[in-house]
């Protein structure tokens, strides 16, 4: 009986620890969820359609690109290709996360991949790198609040879109990039961190100026991965632990 009580307490503790870590993402993504709902309705979506798109797709950048292309009456295949370009990095994330959650049942793994976001992958990877197990309960606490708030706030944005001020004027839209920068800096002690980040940044910038959005996101990610594959860690002392 004592073992069961400890196990239950540990499970609850893991879940709420994940929830606590999810709060910065919930706050930072709120303006974008509200903005998506407003833009979706402005592009001809109903409130229900905006709600369902957030619930079923659950990808901020992909949803933004999708509704913009829907409004321009672009060919369906081009919409799918553009969304794939935006979210191609999640293929890489899934490969990395798969090593950490291979001990989960298949259904739990499927749910884990569905609610995975950029920050959630980074936090889970950091936890695994510190020697801790990425448990399903902890991961659920980390991802579920982000998903629930994103869907609810998207619906609120669709209903009250006209009341949302200009996020660019308020600087609210800069919250998420700052959070992402903090996550990237958290990996700075890893081998080849600086060269990989610089390669991704340079490739992404060049791609943005030449090819355009949203392709620059995937091109930057691929450039960083290729450099990490080409240069073994011992070729650089940058960022290595003493």
Secondary structure as a PSIPRED ss2 file (coil, helix, strand):
# PSIPRED VFORMAT (PSIPRED V4.0)

   1 X C   1.000  0.000  0.000
   2 X H   0.000  1.000  0.000
   3 X H   0.000  1.000  0.000
   4 X H   0.000  1.000  0.000
   5 X H   0.000  1.000  0.000
   6 X H   0.000  1.000  0.000
   7 X H   0.000  1.000  0.000
   8 X H   0.000  1.000  0.000
   9 X H   0.000  1.000  0.000
  10 X H   0.000  1.000  0.000
  11 X H   0.000  1.000  0.000
  12 X H   0.000  1.000  0.000
  13 X H   0.000  1.000  0.000
  14 X H   0.000  1.000  0.000
  15 X H   0.000  1.000  0.000
  16 X H   0.000  1.000  0.000
  17 X H   0.000  1.000  0.000
  18 X H   0.000  1.000  0.000
  19 X H   0.000  1.000  0.000
  20 X H   0.000  1.000  0.000
  21 X H   0.000  1.000  0.000
  22 X H   0.000  1.000  0.000
  23 X H   0.000  1.000  0.000
  24 X H   0.000  1.000  0.000
  25 X H   0.000  1.000  0.000
  26 X H   0.000  1.000  0.000
  27 X H   0.000  1.000  0.000
  28 X H   0.000  1.000  0.000
  29 X H   0.000  1.000  0.000
  30 X H   0.000  1.000  0.000
  31 X H   0.000  1.000  0.000
  32 X H   0.000  1.000  0.000
  33 X H   0.000  1.000  0.000
  34 X H   0.000  1.000  0.000
  35 X H   0.000  1.000  0.000
  36 X H   0.000  1.000  0.000
  37 X H   0.000  1.000  0.000
  38 X H   0.000  1.000  0.000
  39 X H   0.000  1.000  0.000
  40 X H   0.000  1.000  0.000
  41 X H   0.000  1.000  0.000
  42 X H   0.000  1.000  0.000
  43 X C   1.000  0.000  0.000
  44 X C   1.000  0.000  0.000
  45 X C   1.000  0.000  0.000
  46 X C   1.000  0.000  0.000
  47 X H   0.000  1.000  0.000
  48 X H   0.000  1.000  0.000
  49 X H   0.000  1.000  0.000
  50 X H   0.000  1.000  0.000
  51 X H   0.000  1.000  0.000
  52 X H   0.000  1.000  0.000
  53 X H   0.000  1.000  0.000
  54 X H   0.000  1.000  0.000
  55 X H   0.000  1.000  0.000
  56 X H   0.000  1.000  0.000
  57 X C   1.000  0.000  0.000
  58 X C   1.000  0.000  0.000
  59 X C   1.000  0.000  0.000
  60 X H   0.000  1.000  0.000
  61 X H   0.000  1.000  0.000
  62 X H   0.000  1.000  0.000
  63 X H   0.000  1.000  0.000
  64 X H   0.000  1.000  0.000
  65 X H   0.000  1.000  0.000
  66 X H   0.000  1.000  0.000
  67 X H   0.000  1.000  0.000
  68 X H   0.000  1.000  0.000
  69 X H   0.000  1.000  0.000
  70 X H   0.000  1.000  0.000
  71 X H   0.000  1.000  0.000
  72 X C   1.000  0.000  0.000
  73 X C   1.000  0.000  0.000
  74 X C   1.000  0.000  0.000
  75 X C   1.000  0.000  0.000
  76 X H   0.000  1.000  0.000
  77 X H   0.000  1.000  0.000
  78 X H   0.000  1.000  0.000
  79 X H   0.000  1.000  0.000
  80 X H   0.000  1.000  0.000
  81 X H   0.000  1.000  0.000
  82 X H   0.000  1.000  0.000
  83 X H   0.000  1.000  0.000
  84 X H   0.000  1.000  0.000
  85 X H   0.000  1.000  0.000
  86 X H   0.000  1.000  0.000
  87 X H   0.000  1.000  0.000
  88 X C   1.000  0.000  0.000
  89 X H   0.000  1.000  0.000
  90 X H   0.000  1.000  0.000
  91 X H   0.000  1.000  0.000
  92 X H   0.000  1.000  0.000
  93 X H   0.000  1.000  0.000
  94 X H   0.000  1.000  0.000
  95 X H   0.000  1.000  0.000
  96 X H   0.000  1.000  0.000
  97 X H   0.000  1.000  0.000
  98 X H   0.000  1.000  0.000
  99 X H   0.000  1.000  0.000
 100 X H   0.000  1.000  0.000
 101 X C   1.000  0.000  0.000
 102 X C   1.000  0.000  0.000
 103 X C   1.000  0.000  0.000
 104 X C   1.000  0.000  0.000
 105 X C   1.000  0.000  0.000
 106 X H   0.000  1.000  0.000
 107 X H   0.000  1.000  0.000
 108 X H   0.000  1.000  0.000
 109 X H   0.000  1.000  0.000
 110 X H   0.000  1.000  0.000
 111 X H   0.000  1.000  0.000
 112 X H   0.000  1.000  0.000
 113 X H   0.000  1.000  0.000
 114 X H   0.000  1.000  0.000
 115 X C   1.000  0.000  0.000
 116 X C   1.000  0.000  0.000
 117 X C   1.000  0.000  0.000
 118 X H   0.000  1.000  0.000
 119 X H   0.000  1.000  0.000
 120 X H   0.000  1.000  0.000
 121 X H   0.000  1.000  0.000
 122 X H   0.000  1.000  0.000
 123 X H   0.000  1.000  0.000
 124 X H   0.000  1.000  0.000
 125 X H   0.000  1.000  0.000
 126 X H   0.000  1.000  0.000
 127 X H   0.000  1.000  0.000
 128 X H   0.000  1.000  0.000
 129 X H   0.000  1.000  0.000
 130 X C   1.000  0.000  0.000
 131 X C   1.000  0.000  0.000
 132 X C   1.000  0.000  0.000
 133 X C   1.000  0.000  0.000
 134 X C   1.000  0.000  0.000
 135 X C   1.000  0.000  0.000
 136 X H   0.000  1.000  0.000
 137 X H   0.000  1.000  0.000
 138 X H   0.000  1.000  0.000
 139 X H   0.000  1.000  0.000
 140 X H   0.000  1.000  0.000
 141 X H   0.000  1.000  0.000
 142 X H   0.000  1.000  0.000
 143 X H   0.000  1.000  0.000
 144 X H   0.000  1.000  0.000
 145 X H   0.000  1.000  0.000
 146 X H   0.000  1.000  0.000
 147 X H   0.000  1.000  0.000
 148 X H   0.000  1.000  0.000
 149 X H   0.000  1.000  0.000
 150 X H   0.000  1.000  0.000
 151 X H   0.000  1.000  0.000
 152 X H   0.000  1.000  0.000
 153 X H   0.000  1.000  0.000
 154 X H   0.000  1.000  0.000
 155 X H   0.000  1.000  0.000
 156 X H   0.000  1.000  0.000
 157 X H   0.000  1.000  0.000
 158 X H   0.000  1.000  0.000
 159 X H   0.000  1.000  0.000
 160 X C   1.000  0.000  0.000
 161 X H   0.000  1.000  0.000
 162 X H   0.000  1.000  0.000
 163 X H   0.000  1.000  0.000
 164 X C   1.000  0.000  0.000
 165 X C   1.000  0.000  0.000
 166 X C   1.000  0.000  0.000
 167 X H   0.000  1.000  0.000
 168 X H   0.000  1.000  0.000
 169 X H   0.000  1.000  0.000
 170 X H   0.000  1.000  0.000
 171 X C   1.000  0.000  0.000
 172 X H   0.000  1.000  0.000
 173 X H   0.000  1.000  0.000
 174 X H   0.000  1.000  0.000
 175 X H   0.000  1.000  0.000
 176 X H   0.000  1.000  0.000
 177 X H   0.000  1.000  0.000
 178 X H   0.000  1.000  0.000
 179 X H   0.000  1.000  0.000
 180 X H   0.000  1.000  0.000
 181 X H   0.000  1.000  0.000
 182 X H   0.000  1.000  0.000
 183 X H   0.000  1.000  0.000
 184 X H   0.000  1.000  0.000
 185 X H   0.000  1.000  0.000
 186 X C   1.000  0.000  0.000
 187 X C   1.000  0.000  0.000
 188 X C   1.000  0.000  0.000
 189 X C   1.000  0.000  0.000
 190 X C   1.000  0.000  0.000
 191 X C   1.000  0.000  0.000
 192 X C   1.000  0.000  0.000
 193 X H   0.000  1.000  0.000
 194 X H   0.000  1.000  0.000
 195 X H   0.000  1.000  0.000
 196 X H   0.000  1.000  0.000
 197 X H   0.000  1.000  0.000
 198 X H   0.000  1.000  0.000
 199 X H   0.000  1.000  0.000
 200 X H   0.000  1.000  0.000
 201 X H   0.000  1.000  0.000
 202 X H   0.000  1.000  0.000
 203 X H   0.000  1.000  0.000
 204 X H   0.000  1.000  0.000
 205 X H   0.000  1.000  0.000
 206 X H   0.000  1.000  0.000
 207 X H   0.000  1.000  0.000
 208 X H   0.000  1.000  0.000
 209 X H   0.000  1.000  0.000
 210 X H   0.000  1.000  0.000
 211 X C   1.000  0.000  0.000
 212 X C   1.000  0.000  0.000
 213 X C   1.000  0.000  0.000
 214 X C   1.000  0.000  0.000
 215 X H   0.000  1.000  0.000
 216 X H   0.000  1.000  0.000
 217 X H   0.000  1.000  0.000
 218 X H   0.000  1.000  0.000
 219 X H   0.000  1.000  0.000
 220 X H   0.000  1.000  0.000
 221 X H   0.000  1.000  0.000
 222 X H   0.000  1.000  0.000
 223 X H   0.000  1.000  0.000
 224 X H   0.000  1.000  0.000
 225 X H   0.000  1.000  0.000
 226 X H   0.000  1.000  0.000
 227 X H   0.000  1.000  0.000
 228 X H   0.000  1.000  0.000
 229 X H   0.000  1.000  0.000
 230 X H   0.000  1.000  0.000
 231 X C   1.000  0.000  0.000
 232 X C   1.000  0.000  0.000
 233 X H   0.000  1.000  0.000
 234 X H   0.000  1.000  0.000
 235 X H   0.000  1.000  0.000
 236 X C   1.000  0.000  0.000
 237 X C   1.000  0.000  0.000
 238 X C   1.000  0.000  0.000
 239 X C   1.000  0.000  0.000
 240 X C   1.000  0.000  0.000
 241 X C   1.000  0.000  0.000
 242 X C   1.000  0.000  0.000
